[in-house]
Amino acid sequence: MESLPTLEWKVTLGNCSIGEIYDEENLLCIPCGSGTYSLADPYTAKTCSDCPDNMSCLGGRIYFPNKGFWRISSTSDNVVQ
């Protein structure tokens, strides 16, 4: 009897959001932890970014500039004094 080739399927349920990183191996959306953030596409980003000294990062995409600093928009991580 002839054996058939083995097929492997990867299925993703739901969508990852900005502030998460997609783990291809485990097929999970992993949120960025406290002290990190991500504004990148969760399917292309490999890691969360460390929080710069001039920002406070609560994890995910929740971050804000520290006192005396501001950012151009809520979708930018460019913080100026």
Secondary structure, 3 states (H helix, E strand, C coil): CCCCCCCCCCCCCCCCCCCEEEECCCCEEEECCCCEECCCCCCCCCCCEECCCCEEEEECCEEEECCCCEECCCCCCCEEC
